[in-house]
Amino acid sequence: MLYAIIATDVAHSLDKRMSVRPAHVERLKQLQAEGRIVLAGPHPAVESDDPGESGFTGSLIVAEFPSLADAKAWADADPYVAAGVYANVVIKPFKQVLP
C-alpha cells in the first residue's frame, strides 16, 4: 500500500537539512530503485523552486510499504529525523487516484 509521509521542519532547519541531505536523498534513491516511490520533495518556505536562505518548511514522500508499521520504521530511520530537521512526522495510508 502507499503511504504519505508528511514532515514539518523545525524553525531555521536549512543548515541541519543541508548537512545530512546526501544521506537522506540516498535513502530515497533506494526506494526509487526498488520501484516503490511515487514522489518526494521538500516544501519551500517561499514560492520558489530555489528558496535560498528562506529554506524549507517540511517534506512530502509518497511511497509503497508493506504496512503502516514499516512506513513508520522507515521514516523514523531518516537522517533528517536523527539530525533534528523535523519537528514532527505524520504517516497516513494514501490512495492514489490520479494520474
C-alpha positions as a printed NumPy array, in Angstrom:
array([[  0.   ,   0.   ,   0.   ],
       [  1.037,   3.597,  -0.499],
       [  1.755,   5.839,   2.471],
       [  2.169,   9.619,   2.678],
       [  4.991,  10.717,   4.955],
       [  4.328,  14.355,   5.825],
       [  7.086,  16.037,   7.797],
       [  7.242,  19.518,   9.272],
       [ 10.626,  21.151,   9.844],
       [ 11.811,  22.857,  12.99 ],
       [ 12.433,  26.6  ,  12.633],
       [ 15.66 ,  27.534,  10.856],
       [ 16.28 ,  23.97 ,   9.633],
       [ 18.288,  24.8  ,   6.499],
       [ 21.779,  24.174,   7.906],
       [ 20.68 ,  20.901,   9.504],
       [ 18.977,  19.857,   6.259],
       [ 21.998,  20.552,   4.126],
       [ 24.361,  18.718,   6.479],
       [ 22.551,  15.374,   6.072],
       [ 20.825,  15.837,   2.706],
       [ 23.098,  13.409,   0.798],
       [ 22.209,  10.561,   3.189],
       [ 18.513,  11.486,   3.049],
       [ 18.498,  11.522,  -0.761],
       [ 20.391,   8.232,  -0.917],
       [ 17.586,   6.519,   1.002],
       [ 15.038,   7.993,  -1.406],
       [ 17.072,   6.755,  -4.366],
       [ 16.989,   3.271,  -2.862],
       [ 13.178,   3.387,  -2.753],
       [ 13.2  ,   4.638,  -6.339],
       [ 15.467,   1.798,  -7.478],
       [ 13.029,  -0.645,  -5.864],
       [ 10.13 ,   0.963,  -7.774],
       [  8.399,   1.966,  -4.538],
       [  8.434,   5.765,  -4.643],
       [  5.672,   7.833,  -6.229],
       [  7.054,  11.265,  -5.345],
       [  9.251,  13.015,  -2.848],
       [ 10.345,  16.554,  -2.2  ],
       [ 10.535,  19.479,   0.198],
       [  8.084,  22.306,   0.805],
       [  9.891,  25.592,   0.016],
       [  9.258,  28.313,   2.593],
       [  8.584,  30.784,  -0.223],
       [  7.105,  30.475,  -3.702],
       [ 10.285,  29.441,  -5.467],
       [ 11.961,  26.238,  -6.632],
       [ 15.128,  27.616,  -5.024],
       [ 14.108,  29.358,  -1.802],
       [ 17.685,  30.221,  -0.866],
       [ 18.124,  31.29 ,   2.742],
       [ 14.355,  31.042,   3.312],
       [ 14.794,  27.286,   3.307],
       [ 12.038,  24.742,   3.632],
       [  9.112,  24.079,   5.941],
       [  8.907,  20.319,   5.56 ],
       [  8.808,  17.381,   3.185],
       [  6.365,  15.038,   1.494],
       [  7.124,  11.469,   0.472],
       [  4.601,   9.094,  -1.061],
       [  5.93 ,   5.553,  -1.284],
       [  4.903,   1.919,  -1.088],
       [  5.484,  -0.053,   2.099],
       [  4.164,  -3.443,   3.245],
       [  2.422,  -1.851,   6.242],
       [  1.981,   1.332,   8.246],
       [  4.45 ,  -0.041,  10.796],
       [  7.052,  -0.487,   8.04 ],
       [  6.45 ,   3.051,   6.763],
       [  6.871,   4.404,  10.304],
       [ 10.058,   2.407,  10.851],
       [ 11.49 ,   3.689,   7.566],
       [ 10.571,   7.294,   8.41 ],
       [ 11.965,   7.01 ,  11.949],
       [ 15.338,   5.968,  10.492],
       [ 15.584,   9.012,   8.208],
       [ 18.753,  11.098,   8.618],
       [ 16.597,  14.226,   8.879],
       [ 14.961,  12.769,  11.993],
       [ 18.329,  11.928,  13.554],
       [ 19.676,  15.409,  12.774],
       [ 16.651,  17.171,  14.275],
       [ 15.412,  18.652,  10.987],
       [ 11.825,  17.528,  11.543],
       [  9.633,  18.821,  14.359],
       [  7.064,  16.136,  13.618],
       [  6.228,  13.452,  11.083],
       [  2.753,  12.197,  10.207],
       [  2.311,   8.976,   8.243],
       [ -1.003,   8.091,   6.639],
       [ -2.215,   5.479,   4.178],
       [ -2.571,   7.079,   0.748],
       [ -4.833,   6.113,  -2.137],
       [ -3.555,   7.381,  -5.475],
       [ -6.412,   8.366,  -7.785],
       [ -4.528,  10.373, -10.434],
       [ -2.554,  10.011, -12.57 ]])
